[in-house]
Amino acid sequence: VADQVLSIYAGVNGFLDDVPVDKVLQFEADLLHYVAQNHQ
């Protein structure tokens, strides 16, 4: 559930505004990886 919240937060707050549609899945994967590695 936490991953879903992060993804929705990123979308609602404009973090995806400049990300091309074909790169959104990679952005999400990179975001979740970053959070998992840096915020425990």
C-alpha distance matrix in Angstrom:
0.0 3.8 5.4 5.2 6.4 8.8 10.0 10.7 12.3 14.4 15.6 16.4 18.2 20.4 19.3 19.7 23.0 25.2 23.2 24.9 23.0 23.8 22.2 18.8 17.1 18.8 17.9 14.1 14.8 17.0 14.8 12.0 15.0 16.6 13.9 13.6 17.4 18.2 15.9 15.5
3.8 0.0 3.8 5.4 5.1 6.3 8.7 9.9 10.4 12.4 14.4 15.3 16.3 18.6 17.2 18.1 21.5 23.5 21.8 24.0 22.6 23.4 21.3 18.0 16.6 17.7 16.3 12.8 13.4 15.0 12.2 9.6 12.6 13.6 10.5 10.7 14.4 14.8 12.3 12.3
5.4 3.8 0.0 3.8 5.4 5.2 6.2 8.6 9.8 10.7 12.5 14.3 15.5 17.1 15.2 15.6 19.2 20.9 18.7 20.7 19.3 19.9 17.7 14.5 12.9 14.0 12.8 9.2 9.8 11.7 9.4 6.7 10.0 11.6 9.3 9.6 13.3 14.2 12.6 13.2
5.2 5.4 3.8 0.0 3.8 5.4 5.1 6.1 8.4 9.9 10.7 12.1 14.1 15.8 14.7 14.7 17.9 20.1 18.2 19.9 18.1 19.1 17.5 13.9 12.7 14.8 13.5 9.8 11.5 13.8 11.4 9.6 13.2 14.6 12.6 13.3 16.9 17.6 15.9 16.7
6.4 5.1 5.4 3.8 0.0 3.8 5.5 5.2 5.9 8.5 9.9 10.4 11.9 14.3 13.6 14.4 17.4 19.9 18.6 20.9 19.5 21.0 19.1 15.5 15.1 16.7 14.7 11.4 13.5 15.0 11.9 10.6 14.3 14.8 12.2 13.6 17.1 16.9 14.8 15.8
8.8 6.3 5.2 5.4 3.8 0.0 3.8 5.5 5.1 6.1 8.7 10.0 10.5 12.5 10.9 12.1 15.4 17.4 16.0 18.6 17.8 19.2 16.8 13.4 13.2 14.1 11.7 8.8 10.9 11.7 8.3 7.7 11.3 11.4 9.1 11.2 14.3 14.0 12.4 14.2
10.0 8.7 6.2 5.1 5.5 3.8 0.0 3.8 5.5 5.2 6.4 8.7 10.1 11.2 9.7 9.7 13.1 15.2 13.4 15.5 14.3 15.7 13.7 10.1 10.0 11.7 9.5 6.5 9.4 10.9 8.2 8.1 11.9 12.5 11.2 13.2 16.2 16.4 15.4 17.2
10.7 9.9 8.6 6.1 5.2 5.5 3.8 0.0 3.8 5.4 5.1 6.0 8.4 10.2 10.0 10.2 12.8 15.7 14.6 16.6 15.2 17.3 15.8 12.1 12.7 14.8 12.5 9.9 13.1 14.5 11.7 11.8 15.6 15.9 14.3 16.4 19.5 19.3 17.9 19.7
12.3 10.4 9.8 8.4 5.9 5.1 5.5 3.8 0.0 3.8 5.5 5.2 5.9 8.6 8.4 10.0 12.4 15.2 14.8 17.6 16.9 19.2 17.2 13.7 14.7 16.1 13.1 11.1 14.2 14.7 11.3 12.0 15.6 15.0 13.2 15.9 18.6 17.7 16.1 18.3
14.4 12.4 10.7 9.9 8.5 6.1 5.2 5.4 3.8 0.0 3.8 5.7 5.5 6.4 5.0 6.5 9.4 11.8 11.2 14.2 14.0 16.2 13.9 10.7 12.2 13.2 9.9 8.6 12.1 12.1 9.0 10.7 14.0 13.3 12.4 15.4 17.6 16.9 16.1 18.8
15.6 14.4 12.5 10.7 9.9 8.7 6.4 5.1 5.5 3.8 0.0 3.8 5.6 5.7 5.9 5.5 7.8 10.8 10.3 12.6 11.9 14.6 13.1 9.7 11.8 13.6 10.8 9.7 13.5 14.2 11.7 13.3 16.7 16.5 15.8 18.5 20.9 20.5 19.8 22.2
16.4 15.3 14.3 12.1 10.4 10.0 8.7 6.0 5.2 5.7 3.8 0.0 3.8 5.7 7.7 8.4 9.4 12.9 13.3 15.7 15.1 18.1 16.8 13.5 15.6 17.4 14.4 13.3 16.9 17.5 14.7 16.0 19.5 19.0 17.7 20.6 23.1 22.2 21.0 23.4
18.2 16.3 15.5 14.1 11.9 10.5 10.1 8.4 5.9 5.5 5.6 3.8 0.0 3.8 5.8 8.1 8.8 12.0 13.0 16.0 16.3 19.2 17.4 14.4 16.8 17.8 14.4 13.9 17.4 17.1 14.1 16.0 19.2 17.9 16.8 20.1 22.1 20.7 19.7 22.5
20.4 18.6 17.1 15.8 14.3 12.5 11.2 10.2 8.6 6.4 5.7 5.7 3.8 0.0 3.8 5.4 5.2 8.3 9.8 12.8 13.6 16.6 14.9 12.5 15.4 16.3 12.9 13.3 16.9 16.4 14.0 16.5 19.3 18.1 17.8 21.2 22.8 21.7 21.3 24.3
19.3 17.2 15.2 14.7 13.6 10.9 9.7 10.0 8.4 5.0 5.9 7.7 5.8 3.8 0.0 3.8 5.7 7.4 8.0 11.5 12.6 15.0 12.6 10.4 13.1 13.3 9.7 10.4 13.8 12.8 10.5 13.5 15.9 14.6 14.7 18.1 19.5 18.5 18.6 21.7
19.7 18.1 15.6 14.7 14.4 12.1 9.7 10.2 10.0 6.5 5.5 8.4 8.1 5.4 3.8 0.0 3.8 5.6 5.0 8.1 8.9 11.5 9.5 7.3 10.6 11.3 8.2 9.3 12.8 12.6 11.1 14.0 16.4 15.8 16.4 19.4 20.9 20.6 20.8 23.8
23.0 21.5 19.2 17.9 17.4 15.4 13.1 12.8 12.4 9.4 7.8 9.4 8.8 5.2 5.7 3.8 0.0 3.8 5.7 8.2 9.6 12.7 11.5 10.0 13.6 14.4 11.6 13.0 16.5 16.1 14.8 17.7 20.1 19.3 19.9 23.0 24.4 23.8 24.0 27.1
25.2 23.5 20.9 20.1 19.9 17.4 15.2 15.7 15.2 11.8 10.8 12.9 12.0 8.3 7.4 5.6 3.8 0.0 3.8 6.4 9.2 11.6 10.1 9.9 13.6 13.5 11.0 13.5 16.4 15.4 14.9 18.2 19.9 19.0 20.3 23.4 24.2 23.8 24.6 27.9
23.2 21.8 18.7 18.2 18.6 16.0 13.4 14.6 14.8 11.2 10.3 13.3 13.0 9.8 8.0 5.0 5.7 3.8 0.0 3.8 6.4 8.2 6.3 6.3 10.0 9.9 7.9 10.5 13.2 12.7 12.7 15.8 17.4 17.1 18.6 21.3 22.3 22.4 23.4 26.4
24.9 24.0 20.7 19.9 20.9 18.6 15.5 16.6 17.6 14.2 12.6 15.7 16.0 12.8 11.5 8.1 8.2 6.4 3.8 0.0 3.8 5.5 5.3 6.6 10.0 10.4 9.7 12.3 14.6 14.6 15.3 18.1 19.5 19.8 21.5 23.8 24.8 25.4 26.5 29.3
23.0 22.6 19.3 18.1 19.5 17.8 14.3 15.2 16.9 14.0 11.9 15.1 16.3 13.6 12.6 8.9 9.6 9.2 6.4 3.8 0.0 3.8 5.4 5.4 8.3 10.0 10.0 11.5 13.9 14.9 15.6 17.6 19.4 20.3 21.7 23.6 25.2 26.0 26.8 29.2
23.8 23.4 19.9 19.1 21.0 19.2 15.7 17.3 19.2 16.2 14.6 18.1 19.2 16.6 15.0 11.5 12.7 11.6 8.2 5.5 3.8 0.0 3.8 5.8 7.3 8.4 9.7 11.5 12.9 14.1 15.6 17.5 18.7 19.9 21.8 23.2 24.5 25.9 27.0 29.3
22.2 21.3 17.7 17.5 19.1 16.8 13.7 15.8 17.2 13.9 13.1 16.8 17.4 14.9 12.6 9.5 11.5 10.1 6.3 5.3 5.4 3.8 0.0 3.8 5.7 5.4 6.2 8.7 10.1 10.6 12.2 14.4 15.4 16.4 18.4 20.0 21.1 22.3 23.6 26.0
18.8 18.0 14.5 13.9 15.5 13.4 10.1 12.1 13.7 10.7 9.7 13.5 14.4 12.5 10.4 7.3 10.0 9.9 6.3 6.6 5.4 5.8 3.8 0.0 3.8 5.4 5.0 6.2 8.6 9.8 10.4 12.3 14.1 15.2 16.5 18.2 19.9 20.9 21.7 24.0
17.1 16.6 12.9 12.7 15.1 13.2 10.0 12.7 14.7 12.2 11.8 15.6 16.8 15.4 13.1 10.6 13.6 13.6 10.0 10.0 8.3 7.3 5.7 3.8 0.0 3.8 5.4 5.1 6.2 8.6 9.8 10.7 12.3 14.2 15.5 16.5 18.3 20.0 20.8 22.6
18.8 17.7 14.0 14.8 16.7 14.1 11.7 14.8 16.1 13.2 13.6 17.4 17.8 16.3 13.3 11.3 14.4 13.5 9.9 10.4 10.0 8.4 5.4 5.4 3.8 0.0 3.8 5.4 5.0 6.0 8.5 9.9 10.4 12.1 14.2 15.2 16.3 18.0 19.5 21.5
17.9 16.3 12.8 13.5 14.7 11.7 9.5 12.5 13.1 9.9 10.8 14.4 14.4 12.9 9.7 8.2 11.6 11.0 7.9 9.7 10.0 9.7 6.2 5.0 5.4 3.8 0.0 3.8 5.5 5.1 6.0 8.6 9.8 10.4 12.2 14.1 15.3 16.2 17.4 19.9
14.1 12.8 9.2 9.8 11.4 8.8 6.5 9.9 11.1 8.6 9.7 13.3 13.9 13.3 10.4 9.3 13.0 13.5 10.5 12.3 11.5 11.5 8.7 6.2 5.1 5.4 3.8 0.0 3.8 5.5 5.1 6.2 8.5 9.8 10.6 12.2 14.2 15.4 15.9 17.9
14.8 13.4 9.8 11.5 13.5 10.9 9.4 13.1 14.2 12.1 13.5 16.9 17.4 16.9 13.8 12.8 16.5 16.4 13.2 14.6 13.9 12.9 10.1 8.6 6.2 5.0 5.5 3.8 0.0 3.8 5.5 5.3 6.1 8.6 10.0 10.5 12.2 14.2 15.2 16.9
17.0 15.0 11.7 13.8 15.0 11.7 10.9 14.5 14.7 12.1 14.2 17.5 17.1 16.4 12.8 12.6 16.1 15.4 12.7 14.6 14.9 14.1 10.6 9.8 8.6 6.0 5.1 5.5 3.8 0.0 3.8 5.5 5.1 6.1 8.6 9.8 10.5 12.0 13.7 16.0
14.8 12.2 9.4 11.4 11.9 8.3 8.2 11.7 11.3 9.0 11.7 14.7 14.1 14.0 10.5 11.1 14.8 14.9 12.7 15.3 15.6 15.6 12.2 10.4 9.8 8.5 6.0 5.1 5.5 3.8 0.0 3.8 5.4 5.1 6.2 8.6 10.0 10.5 11.4 14.0
12.0 9.6 6.7 9.6 10.6 7.7 8.1 11.8 12.0 10.7 13.3 16.0 16.0 16.5 13.5 14.0 17.7 18.2 15.8 18.1 17.6 17.5 14.4 12.3 10.7 9.9 8.6 6.2 5.3 5.5 3.8 0.0 3.8 5.4 5.2 6.1 8.6 10.0 10.3 11.9
15.0 12.6 10.0 13.2 14.3 11.3 11.9 15.6 15.6 14.0 16.7 19.5 19.2 19.3 15.9 16.4 20.1 19.9 17.4 19.5 19.4 18.7 15.4 14.1 12.3 10.4 9.8 8.5 6.1 5.1 5.4 3.8 0.0 3.8 5.5 5.1 6.2 8.6 10.1 11.5
16.6 13.6 11.6 14.6 14.8 11.4 12.5 15.9 15.0 13.3 16.5 19.0 17.9 18.1 14.6 15.8 19.3 19.0 17.1 19.8 20.3 19.9 16.4 15.2 14.2 12.1 10.4 9.8 8.6 6.1 5.1 5.4 3.8 0.0 3.8 5.5 5.2 6.0 8.1 10.6
13.9 10.5 9.3 12.6 12.2 9.1 11.2 14.3 13.2 12.4 15.8 17.7 16.8 17.8 14.7 16.4 19.9 20.3 18.6 21.5 21.7 21.8 18.4 16.5 15.5 14.2 12.2 10.6 10.0 8.6 6.2 5.2 5.5 3.8 0.0 3.8 5.4 5.2 5.3 7.8
13.6 10.7 9.6 13.3 13.6 11.2 13.2 16.4 15.9 15.4 18.5 20.6 20.1 21.2 18.1 19.4 23.0 23.4 21.3 23.8 23.6 23.2 20.0 18.2 16.5 15.2 14.1 12.2 10.5 9.8 8.6 6.1 5.1 5.5 3.8 0.0 3.8 5.8 5.9 6.5
17.4 14.4 13.3 16.9 17.1 14.3 16.2 19.5 18.6 17.6 20.9 23.1 22.1 22.8 19.5 20.9 24.4 24.2 22.3 24.8 25.2 24.5 21.1 19.9 18.3 16.3 15.3 14.2 12.2 10.5 10.0 8.6 6.2 5.2 5.4 3.8 0.0 3.8 6.2 7.2
18.2 14.8 14.2 17.6 16.9 14.0 16.4 19.3 17.7 16.9 20.5 22.2 20.7 21.7 18.5 20.6 23.8 23.8 22.4 25.4 26.0 25.9 22.3 20.9 20.0 18.0 16.2 15.4 14.2 12.0 10.5 10.0 8.6 6.0 5.2 5.8 3.8 0.0 3.8 6.3
15.9 12.3 12.6 15.9 14.8 12.4 15.4 17.9 16.1 16.1 19.8 21.0 19.7 21.3 18.6 20.8 24.0 24.6 23.4 26.5 26.8 27.0 23.6 21.7 20.8 19.5 17.4 15.9 15.2 13.7 11.4 10.3 10.1 8.1 5.3 5.9 6.2 3.8 0.0 3.8
15.5 12.3 13.2 16.7 15.8 14.2 17.2 19.7 18.3 18.8 22.2 23.4 22.5 24.3 21.7 23.8 27.1 27.9 26.4 29.3 29.2 29.3 26.0 24.0 22.6 21.5 19.9 17.9 16.9 16.0 14.0 11.9 11.5 10.6 7.8 6.5 7.2 6.3 3.8 0.0
